[in-house]
């Protein structure tokens, strides 16, 4: 991240060019993160703008330039979760599901699939838990506190998300196989 330190220090002094430079450095990645929670690019863009405004007005809360990317990411994730909570009525079922999937199979097939396609079709509750657990590396207790659900619900939703993902990947694999068969 070339010039991060300089831009960070100047942005703390309300330098607009430095703020713009920080925005340009991080906006694409933060937009992708927000979109993975909202599943709507327009909502993600709104969240991104709000997160950067919050970031620039509270920049003194971030102690040093090394932690800035992580601090900004936390703002984007929290704002995205708050948006999803407010705009959608998410129901979580407290039903445990047996793990009848293979993590190794899932990992291999994930390389062949577009992640955006997966998140665009994954149910919202599953997507929130999956993102927090896998990408944000939160524990189930933390997820439960963030989303105001029980720890059991968090575990159940992650299990369901993994099962949904496995079924999605199998369907894509079958679709690919059928397309190849027709070509022959």
C-alpha positions as CSV (number, residue, x, y, z in Angstrom):
1,X,0.0,0.0,0.0
2,X,2.1,2.7,-1.4
3,X,1.6,6.1,0.3
4,X,-0.8,4.8,2.9
5,X,1.0,6.3,5.9
6,X,1.3,9.7,4.2
7,X,-2.3,9.7,3.1
8,X,-3.5,8.5,6.5
9,X,-1.7,11.3,8.3
10,X,-2.9,14.0,5.9
11,X,-6.5,12.7,6.0
12,X,-6.4,13.0,9.8
13,X,-5.8,16.7,9.2
14,X,-8.9,16.8,6.9
15,X,-6.9,16.9,3.7
16,X,-9.5,16.1,1.0
17,X,-6.9,14.9,-1.5
18,X,-5.6,12.4,1.0
19,X,-9.1,11.3,1.9
20,X,-9.8,10.8,-1.8
21,X,-6.6,8.8,-2.2
22,X,-7.6,6.5,0.8
23,X,-11.0,6.1,-0.8
24,X,-9.5,5.1,-4.1
25,X,-7.1,2.6,-2.4
26,X,-9.8,0.8,-0.5
27,X,-13.2,1.4,-2.1
28,X,-13.2,-1.6,-4.4
29,X,-12.4,-4.1,-1.7
30,X,-14.7,-2.6,0.8
31,X,-17.5,-2.5,-1.8
32,X,-17.0,-6.2,-2.4
33,X,-17.2,-6.9,1.3
34,X,-20.4,-4.9,1.8
35,X,-22.0,-6.5,-1.3
36,X,-21.2,-10.0,0.2
37,X,-23.5,-9.0,3.1
38,X,-26.2,-7.1,1.3
39,X,-26.3,-9.0,-2.0
40,X,-27.3,-5.7,-3.7
41,X,-24.7,-3.5,-5.3
42,X,-26.7,-0.3,-4.9
43,X,-27.2,-0.9,-1.1
44,X,-23.5,-1.8,-0.8
45,X,-22.5,1.4,-2.6
46,X,-24.7,3.4,-0.1
47,X,-23.2,1.6,2.8
48,X,-19.7,2.2,1.4
49,X,-20.2,5.9,1.2
50,X,-21.6,6.1,4.7
51,X,-18.8,4.0,6.0
52,X,-16.2,6.3,4.5
53,X,-17.9,9.3,5.8
54,X,-18.0,7.8,9.3
55,X,-14.3,6.8,8.8
56,X,-13.2,10.3,7.9
57,X,-15.1,12.0,10.7
58,X,-13.7,9.5,13.2
59,X,-10.2,9.1,11.9
60,X,-8.7,10.2,15.2
61,X,-10.2,6.9,16.7
62,X,-7.8,5.0,14.5
63,X,-4.4,5.1,16.2
64,X,-2.0,4.3,13.4
65,X,-1.9,3.9,9.7
66,X,-1.0,0.2,9.9
67,X,-4.3,-0.6,11.5
68,X,-6.4,1.6,9.2
69,X,-7.4,-1.1,6.6
70,X,-8.6,-3.4,9.4
71,X,-10.4,-0.5,11.2
72,X,-12.1,0.5,8.0
73,X,-13.1,-3.1,7.2
74,X,-14.7,-3.3,10.7
75,X,-16.8,-0.2,10.0
76,X,-17.9,-1.6,6.6
77,X,-18.8,-5.0,8.1
78,X,-20.7,-3.5,11.0
79,X,-22.6,-1.0,8.8
80,X,-23.5,-3.8,6.4
81,X,-24.8,-6.0,9.1
82,X,-26.8,-3.1,10.6
83,X,-28.3,-2.4,7.2
84,X,-29.3,-6.0,6.6
85,X,-30.8,-6.2,10.1
86,X,-32.9,-3.0,9.6
87,X,-34.0,-3.7,6.0
88,X,-34.8,-7.3,6.1
89,X,-36.8,-9.5,8.4
90,X,-34.4,-12.5,8.8
91,X,-35.7,-15.6,10.4
92,X,-33.3,-18.0,12.0
93,X,-34.5,-21.5,12.7
94,X,-33.1,-23.2,15.8
95,X,-32.9,-26.6,14.1
96,X,-29.7,-28.6,13.9
97,X,-28.9,-30.4,10.7
98,X,-26.6,-33.4,10.4
99,X,-23.3,-32.6,8.6
100,X,-23.7,-34.8,5.5
101,X,-21.3,-32.9,3.4
102,X,-17.5,-33.2,2.7
103,X,-15.5,-30.0,3.3
104,X,-12.8,-31.3,0.9
105,X,-15.3,-31.6,-1.9
106,X,-16.6,-28.2,-1.2
107,X,-13.1,-26.6,-1.2
108,X,-12.3,-28.2,-4.6
109,X,-15.5,-27.1,-6.2
110,X,-15.3,-23.6,-4.8
111,X,-12.3,-22.9,-7.0
112,X,-14.5,-23.4,-10.1
113,X,-17.4,-21.2,-9.0
114,X,-17.9,-17.5,-9.0
115,X,-18.2,-16.4,-5.4
116,X,-20.5,-13.5,-6.3
117,X,-22.9,-16.0,-7.9
118,X,-22.9,-18.0,-4.8
119,X,-23.6,-15.1,-2.5
120,X,-26.3,-13.7,-4.8
121,X,-28.3,-16.9,-4.4
122,X,-27.5,-17.9,-0.8
123,X,-30.3,-17.0,1.6
124,X,-29.6,-13.9,3.7
125,X,-29.4,-15.6,7.1
126,X,-27.0,-18.2,5.9
127,X,-24.9,-15.5,4.1
128,X,-24.6,-13.4,7.2
129,X,-23.4,-16.2,9.4
130,X,-21.2,-17.7,6.7
131,X,-19.5,-14.3,6.1
132,X,-18.9,-13.6,9.8
133,X,-17.6,-17.1,10.5
134,X,-15.5,-17.7,7.4
135,X,-14.3,-14.3,6.3
136,X,-14.4,-12.3,9.5
137,X,-13.3,-15.3,11.6
138,X,-15.8,-14.7,14.3
139,X,-16.6,-17.3,16.9
140,X,-20.2,-18.4,17.3
141,X,-20.5,-16.6,20.6
142,X,-19.4,-13.3,18.9
143,X,-21.8,-13.9,16.0
144,X,-24.7,-14.5,18.4
145,X,-24.0,-11.2,20.1
146,X,-23.6,-9.3,16.9
147,X,-26.8,-10.6,15.4
148,X,-28.7,-10.9,18.7
149,X,-29.4,-14.6,18.2
150,X,-28.5,-17.7,20.2
151,X,-25.2,-19.4,19.8
152,X,-27.1,-22.6,18.8
153,X,-28.8,-20.6,16.0
154,X,-25.4,-19.4,14.7
155,X,-24.1,-23.0,14.6
156,X,-27.3,-24.2,13.0
157,X,-27.3,-21.5,10.3
158,X,-23.6,-22.2,9.5
159,X,-24.4,-25.9,9.2
160,X,-27.3,-25.0,6.9
161,X,-25.2,-22.6,4.9
162,X,-22.6,-25.3,4.3
163,X,-25.3,-27.8,3.3
164,X,-26.8,-25.2,1.0
165,X,-23.4,-24.5,-0.5
166,X,-22.7,-28.2,-1.1
167,X,-26.1,-28.6,-2.8
168,X,-25.5,-25.5,-4.9
169,X,-22.1,-26.8,-6.0
170,X,-23.5,-30.2,-6.8
171,X,-26.2,-28.6,-8.9
172,X,-23.6,-26.5,-10.8
173,X,-21.5,-29.6,-11.3
174,X,-24.5,-31.5,-12.7
175,X,-25.4,-28.5,-14.9
176,X,-21.8,-28.4,-16.2
177,X,-21.8,-32.2,-16.9
178,X,-25.1,-32.0,-18.7
179,X,-23.8,-29.2,-20.9
180,X,-20.7,-31.1,-21.7
181,X,-22.7,-34.2,-22.6
182,X,-24.9,-32.2,-25.0
183,X,-21.8,-30.9,-26.8
184,X,-20.5,-34.4,-27.4
